[in-house]
Amino acid sequence: MPLVAALLLATTVGSPFPDHSATALETRASRDLVGQLIEQLGSDSYATRSRAKESLQRIGLEAFDQLQSAQFHPDNEIALTARYLITSLNVSWSKESDTPEVRETLDEYGGLSELERERRINRLHSFTQRSGLAALVRITNYERTNRLKILAAMLIMDQELPDDASSRAEQGNVILNTLANNERPATVWLRQYAQDLINNHYQSANWRKILAEQIDLNSIRMQQARTENAFPKVASEGSATPESGKSEPGRFDELSKPEPDDLRGSILDEASTAETPSREEWLDLVRRCAMRAYQDDQQQEAIALAIDYQELIAPTTKELTAACSWAIDHQLHRFVLELEQRHREMFQKHPMLLYGAAEALLVAGETVKGDERATEALKMNPLPETDSGDAQSSSSELDPRAIEEIARGHRDIATQLADRGRFEWAERELRQIIDRLPIDSVSAALARSDLAILFADLERHREVADTLTPLIDRLEKDATLKQQLIRLSTFNYSFVISNAQYHRALAMISEGDLEPARPLLAQAFQRYPVNVDILISMHQLDGDEAWRNLVSRTLEMSIRQIEQSIQDVREDAKRFGQPIRLELGYQLNQYAWLVANTEGNQEKALKYSLESLQISNDSAKMDTCARCYFAVGDFANAMRMQQLALKQSPYSPPLLRQLKLIEDAMEAGR
């Protein structure tokens, strides 16, 4: 029911307010009347309370904004009823002006779980040409969970802008015309963001005023100091620990430090309320402002913002590392060096922070200093030297468990460096483990597996095989090591052998030696048929009729098996719920990737890929979806989806290769 009709009806069911014209009711009087009805929820008269409640239910979505504020009303009766109404109102979140895909996404939105509502918000963000813009503003207005309200606002500000000023102004007006009339933080942000779009300019003075009014830095500084005192410093390497009173040389600092990785709900956020953004959300806003300033050629303002609000960054390794990565990604390397000056002691203790400083120096053009800093980071928490370079034996007196812990730390660092696109540094970290530990060490075996995966991403096929072959030879003779590794969820013996065969075959193909490559590919797939990339390579490799028939039969059988798995998992998902849905997403993605890269029902592959994204939207699934769009000739959507995938994994070599493929196809089609 429209707001005007509901309000007019409310005046006929015992409301004391006089009748008004529709024009007046659509303006200030509408808010006044909703406010009066909310106050009546606390009336001493049961009849008055009931009538007010019924009237608010009829008004529906348009009453959400004021009902949300009423959740914190000093009158408990009003607050409880407001909360009940927000969770129980059965209203339509979509409008007739929304596109079909937006209406489908908002179907029964109000009755969904918080996790599912978050998925729907992210889906609205992913639509082309910002078709979900008005819906996201609506969610910012009326979403009952403040975290999701702020998420919707942040995603609006994060969306890709059109190139022309008139389209930006049009979108700014859409936001202003849809935005609620209140002064909640997310609403204030969007109102200013809309003005930026209309003026085609990032208005730094206005944003500075908003940040200054909404963020109390003095309070943050006090909380930071209290947090640092609440978590005492850990004894340095080789010193006595309070628990044992004994020296523990060589313990890996990243893993031994009792430092909170996630301060959500900690002392820093103790002042947060349901209506107040958390520290992390304030930090997110400042970073978006800095990014937009940078994009508007206000580089100095971007750096100044980051520096002025650095108190929002918790003094933990995790948050400082994330801050370094963000700054480097956005060309704000000077900010990283400012952080290093402010937290020099922490940077000197933690390898990833030191690597962050090294990367900032490289980006700034100071190559020698950057390389020196990276070498310092590599030498931190060293593994013991071996006797005479023999990796089979070590002179170290360290406890084997301590050695494994140090090695695990270096593997974690290598993973983070690879995610940052610093593949040379990641390789050095892994080679240090391989070179310094005996081959029958679990950590050395896992490091070889990690290094092989890194080489595979970089298409260094021969090195994949060369890295894995010594491990495979050892496992064939060492049943104890084999059982130790098989018990680990992160290690798959069949995959390791298959991967070595697969990349040895790819190396042969790249060298033009096709004859021995074909049977080797077939062996690799037979050993580990889960890796459909092998079958894709078989399909792409020319051969005689026998080879083509083999590939065709294998492909047909694999597609049929995956479809059967999808059907089976769908049945299990109906019975067992969410955990099985994740398996369903995996199987849907398997089908989509295989068919999109070979042959079969390409439209079904796209449908399955989109369904898998509704279950979980990680970069690998987005990459698959981009390939499906590419396969059906929809290059624009392929590009959009690939760019979304790269936002999650911006340095992934396979994702970047597919981006180049799509760009080349679009260029050829022009």
N, C-alpha and C positions, 0 to 999 in steps of 0.2 A: 504494500500500500504506500503511495507517495506520502511524503512528510506532511504536505498541506492537508490532505484528506484525513490523515491520522490525527493531526492537531485539531481540525475542525470537529472530528468525532469525539476527541477527548473533552471538548467543551460541552458535549451533550450528555456526558455520563457522570454528572455531579461535580464537574470542575467549576470553581467559583469565578473563572475568568470570563469576561464578556466576549462576544463574538467579534472577530476581526475580519477584515478583507483578506483575500488570498495573498495579495501583494504584500501587505504588512506582515502576514505570518511567515512569509518566505525570508524576511529579513530578521531584524533584531528580535522581534516578538517570538519567533520560533525557538531561539535559544532561551529566552526568558521563560517561556512556557515549559520547556523541558526542565529547566532549572527548578521551576515551581513544583513540577511533578516529582522530581527527585526529593525535594524537601518534604513533600507529602508522604514519602516512604517512611518517615519517622513520626508520623502523626499518632496521637493517642487513640484515634478512631480506627478500628480495624477496617471499616468500610472504606474510609478515605485511603488508607494504605493499599487496599486491594484495587481500588479504582485507578490509583496512580500507577501501580505495577502493571495493570492491564493496558493502560494508555501507553506506557513506555514500551511494552512489548509490541503494540501495534505500530509505533513509530519505527522501531527496528534499528537499522544500521545508522541512521542519522542521529540517533540518541547516544551512540557508542562513545563519542568523544567526551561528553559530559558525564556519562556513567563511569568511564574510566577514572576521572578525577574523583568521583563520588566513592570509589573504592577506599579512599583514605579519609573519608568524612569523619569528623570527631564523634558523630552519632553512630554507635555500633550497628543499630538497626538499619540505618541508611547504607552504611558501608557493606554489610553482609548481603542486603538485598541487591545492591548494585553489582556485587561480584556474581551473585546468582544470575542476574539478568544478562550479564556479559557472556557467561558461559552457556546460557540456555536459549538465547534469542535465535530463532530460526529465520535468518534473513538471507537475502541474496547478495552476494558480494560482487556479482558481475552486473554490468549495464548492457542495454541493448546496443550501445555504440561500440562495445568491445568486439574484437575479432572472435571467430569460433574457437580458435586455440586458447585464447585468454579465458573465454567463458568456460571451456572444458577444464582448464587448470583451476579455476575458482569454484568449480562445482562442489558444493557441500564443504567449502573451506572452513567455515566456523566450527564444524563438528569434528574436524580432524585433530590428530595428536599434534603436539608442538613440533616433533621431528618431521612429520609429514607436511605440516604447514611451512616449515623451513624449506623443504624440498620444492614445494610449489612456488615459494618466493624466488628461489634460485632459477626455477624454470621460466618464470616471467621475465627475469633479468636476461635470459639467453635468447629471447625472441628477436627476430630481425626487425630493423627499422624502429626499434623502441616501441613496438606495438603493445608491450605490457606496461608502458609508462604510467598511464592513468590508474591502472589496477595497483601498481606498487605505491602510488601516492595514497590511494584509498586504504591500503594496508597500513601505511604510515599513520593515517588518521585514526583507524578503528581497531587495529590489531590489539588484542588484550594483553599480550606479553610484550613488555618493553624491549626485551632483547630483539625480538623479531620486528618490532616497529622500527628500531634503529637500523637493523639489518636492511630492511626495505629502503630506508632513506639512503644508507651508504651505497647500496647497489645502484640506485638511481644516479648518484653522483659519480659512480664508477663506470657507467655505460659509455660506449664509444659515441662521440659527438659527430653530427653531420658536418660536412665541410663548409657549407654556406651559412651565412649569418641569419638569413630569413628563416631557415629551418630550425636553427637554434632558438631564435626568438619565439617561433611557434611552439616549440616544446616547453620553453619557459612559461608561456601563457597557459599551456595545458596543466602544468604543475600548480600555478597560482590559482587557476579556476577550480581545481580539484582539492586543494589543500584546505584542511580544517582551520578555523579561526581561533587558534590558541597560541600560547607562548611556550609550549613544551619544546625541549631542546631539538628533537628531530624536525619539528615543524619549522622552527626558526632557521635551522640549517637549510632546509629545502627552499624556504622563502628567499633566502639570500642567494642560493644556488640558481633559482629561477631568474632572479634579477641579473645575475652574471650572464646567463644565457641570452636574456633579452638585450643586454648591453654589449654582448659579445666580448666580454672582458672580465678577467678575474679581479674583483674589487678588494684588493688586499686590506685597505683601511677598514672596510666594513667587517671583513672576517676577523681582523685583529680585535675589533671591538667585541664581536661575539665571543671569541675565545677568552678575552680578558674578563668579560662579564660572567661567563659560565664556568671557567676553570679557576679554582682557587689554588694557585701555585704555592702559596705559603703553607697551606694545609698539606699539600702533596710533599713539600720538603720535610715538614715535621713527621709525616707518616713514613717517608723514606728513612729518616734517621732512626725512627723507632724500629723499623723493619731490620735495618742493619744491625742494631743492638740486639734484636730478638734472635738473630742467627749468627752466633759467634764464628770467628774465622777458624779454619781447620789448620791443624799443625802442618807445617811444610814437610815436603818429602824427606824421609829419613829421620824425622823427629818423633818423640814419644807421643802416643795418643792417650787421651784421658781414660779410655776404656780399658786398654790393656797394660799401659805403662811401659810398653816395649816399642822398640823402633821397628817401622815397617818400610824399609827402603824400597823404592821402585813402584809403590802403589800408584795406580793411575789416578791422577788428581780429579779428572772429570767424573769418575765413577765413585771415588771415595768421599767426595765432598758432600756433607749432608745439607745440600742447598735445595730449596723447593724449586722444581721445574715449572710449576704452574701456581701463580699466586692468586688465582681466582678465588674469591672468598676470603683472602688473607687480610692482614691489617691494612694493606693499601686500599682495599676496597670496602673497608668497614663502614665508610660513610655513604656507600651507595644505597639507594632505595629503589623501589619498583619504578619510580618516575625519574630517577637520576642515572645517567649513563655511567658505566663502570670506568675505571682507569684505562682499561684496554680500549674501550670504545672512544674515550677522549683521544687517546693516542692515535687510533685509527683515523679520527677526524683530522687531527693535526697533519698526519701524513698525507691525507687526501688534499688538504689545502696546499701543502708544500709541493705535491706533484702537479696540481693545477697551476700554481704560481710558476713552476718551472716550464710547463707547457705553454704558458702565456709570456714566455721570455722574461720572466722576473726571477732569474736564477739567484740573485742575492737575497731576495725575499724568501725563497724556498729554503736556502741554507740557514738564514736567520731564524725562520720559524722552527726548523728542526732543532737548532741550538737552544732557542729560548724556552722550548717546552721539553727539553731532554729529561727533566725531572719525572716525566710521565713514564720513563723507561725504568723498570725495576732493576736493581743492581744484581742481577743473576746472569750466569753464563748464557742461559737460553735466550733471555730477552736482549742482552747486549749483542749476541751473535745475530739474532733476527734483525736488530736495528742496523747492524753493519751490512747485512745482505740487502736490506731494503735501500739503504743509502747508496750503495754501489750500483744497484740495479737502476737507480734513477739519477746517476751521475752526480750524486752529492758526496763525493769522496772526502771532501774537506770535513764533513760532519763526522765521518769515521775517525779521522785523526783527532778531532775535538773530543770524541768519546774516549779515545786512547789516552789523551792527556788527563781527562777527568777520572778515568778508572785505570790508571797505569798499572797498579798492582795486580788487578784482575787480568789485564791483557798479558802480563808477564807470566801468569800462572796457567792460563788456559790456551791450548794450541789453536782452537778454532777462532778465538778472538785475535790471536796473533796473525793467523791466516787472513782474517778480515782486514787487518791493518796492511798486510802485505798486498792484498788485492786492491785496496784503496790507493796505495802508492803506485801500483802498476797502472791503474786507470788514470791516475794523475800524471803519468808519463815518467815517473821516477823508477825506472826498471831495475837499476842496480840495487837501490834500497829495498824495493819490493821483493826481489829474489833473496836478498840477505835475510829479510824478515821471515820469508817462507822457510828458509833453511833452519832458522832458529826454531820455528814451530815444529819442524820435522824432528829435531834433536831433543825435543822435550819428552819426558817420560820414556827414555830409551829402553829398548830390549837389550838383554845382555849380549856382549860380543861373544863369538864362538872361537874355539881353539883352532888356530892355523886356517881360518876360513872354512873349517869343516862344519857344515850345517847339521851334521849328524850328532855332534856332541857339544856341550857347552860347559865352560868353566864356572858359570855363575852358581852362587850358593842360594839364589832366590828360590823360594818355594814355588813348585810348578804351578800352583793355583794363582800365585801372584803374577807369574809370567803370562799365563793365559788371560788374566784380567787386563794387563797392560796391552797385550796383543788385541784383545777385543776393543779396547779404547781406540787403537790405531785403525782398526777396521771401521769403527763408527765414524771416525774423522774422514776416512777415505770416502765413505758413502756421502757424507755432507759435502765434501769437496767436489765430488762428481756431480751432485745435484746443483752445485754452483757453476758447473762448467769448467772447473779447474782440474781437468783430467790428468795433466802431467803431475800435479801435486798428489792427486789421489793414487796414481800409479806408484809414486815413490813411497807413499805410506804402506801400500800393500807389499811392495818388493822388499821393504825393510823386514816385514814379518817373514816372508818366504826365505830371505837370505840368512836371517839370524836364528830361525828356529829349525829344528830337525824336521824332515819331511813327514815323519810319523806323528808330528804334533797336530792335534785337532785344529788349532788356530792357523797353522801353516796351510793345512788342507783347505780350510774355509777361505783363507786369503787367496789361494790359487783359484778357487771357484769364483770369488768376487772379481778378481783381476780378469778372468776369462769373460765374464759378463760385461765388464767395462770395455774390453777389446772388441767384443761382439757389437756393442752399440756404436763403436767407432769404425766398424767394418775392417778391423785388422785381423782378418780370418786366420792367417797362418799362425799368428801369435796366440790366438785362442787355443788352437790344437797343441802348439808347443808348450803352453802353460799347463794344460790339463794332462798331457801324456805322462809326465813323471808321476803324477798323483795316481792316475789309472794303473800304471805299472806297479806302483807300491800296493795299491788296494788289492790287486790280484794275488799278491803274496802275503798280505798282512790281514788276516781275518779279524784280529782284535780291533785294529784301526777302522776297518770297514764297518764292523758292528757299532763302534762308537759313533761314527758319522751317520749311519743309517738311523740311529735312535734320535738324531736331531731333526726337528721339523723343517729346518732351513736347508737341509742337504738331501739331494735325491741322486742316488748312485746311477740309476738308469739315465737320468737327464745328463749327468756329467759325461758319460760315455757317448751318448747320442750327440751331445753338443760338440764334442771333439770331432766326431765323424762328420757332422754337418758342416762345421767351419773348415775342416780340411777339404771337403768337397767344394765349398764355395771358393776357397783359395785356388783349387785346381781350375775351376771355371774361369776365375779372373785371369788366370795364366794361360787360358785357351786349351787346357788339357781336359776335354769333355768326356772322353770314353770312360776313364776310371771314376769320374765324378758321379755318373748316373747310378751305378750299383751302390756306391757309398751313401748317396742321398737316400736310396731305398732302405738300406740297412739302418740308417739313423732314424728314419721315420718308423720303421718296424719296431725298433727298440723303445722309442718314446713317441707314440702317436698323438699325445696331448699337444705337442709342439706343431701346430698346423703351419707355422712358417716353413717348415721343411717341405711339407706337401705343396705349398705355394711355390717354393723354389723348383720343385720337381715339375710342376705345371708350366713354369716359365722356361724350362730348359728344353730345347729342341732335341729330337731323337727319331729313331726309326719307328716303324709301325708297332713293333712289340713294346717299345718304351711308351708310346702314346697310349696304347691299350692298357698297359699297367697303370699309368697315371690316371687314366679315365676311370678305371674300375676302383682304384684306391680312393679317388676323389668322391665318386658316387657313394661308396660305402661309408666314408667318413661323414659326409653330409647327412646320410640317413641315420647314422649312429648318434650324431649330435642332436638331430631332431627328436629322436626317441628319448634321449636324455632330457631334452627340454620338456617333453610331455610327461615324463616320469617325475621330474622335479616340480612341475606345476601341480601335480597331484599331491606330492609331499608338502608343498607350500600351503595348500589348503588346510592340511592337517596340523602342520607344525609351525607355521608362521615365519617370522622375520629371518631367522638364521638360514632357512632353506631358500628364502627369496634371494639372498646373496649368491647362493649357488646357481639359482635361476639366471641372475644377471650375468654370471660368468659364462654359462652355456649359451645364452643369447648372443653374447659378445663373440664367442668362439665361432658360432654359425655365421654371424655377420662379417667378421674379418676374413674367414675362409672364402665365403662366396663372393664378397666384394673384390677379392684379389684373384679370383679364378673365374668360375662360371657357375651359372645356376640362376635362381630367382632373385635378381638384384633388388626388386621392390620389397620382397619379403625380408631380405637382409637389412634393408634400411628400416623397415618396421621393427624388426627384432632389436636393432641397435638403439633405436629411440626408446624402446621399452626397457632395455637394459639401463639406459641413462636415468630413467625414472626410479630405478632401484638404487643406483649409486652412480654419481657423475664424476668419476675420476678421469684423469687425463688420458689414460689408455683407452677408455671407452669413448671419450670424445674423439680421439684419433681414429678409432674404428668408424665412428659415425661420419666423420669427415670423408673417410675412404668410401663409405657407402654412397654419400651424396656425389662424390667424384665419379663413382661407377655408373650412376644413373644420369650423369651429365649436368648435375646441378652444382656448378662450380662456385657460385656465390655462397650457397649454404655450406659447401665444403670448406671454403676459406673462412667463413664465420666460425664454424665448429673447430677448425684447426687452430685458429687464433685463441679460442677459449681453452683448448687443450694446452697451448703454449703458455697461457697465463698461469696454469698450475705447474707446468714443468718447462720453464723457458729455455733451458739449456739442453734438452734431450735431443741427441743427434738423430734418432729415428723420426721424431716429430718434426724437426727442422728439415729433414730430407723430404718428408711428405709435403710440408709447406712449399718447398721449392717446386715439387711436382705440380701442385695445384697452381702456383703462380705461373709456371711455364705454360700450362694448359690454358689459363685465362689469357695470357699474352698472345698465344697462338690463335685464340678465338677472336681476338680484336680485329 
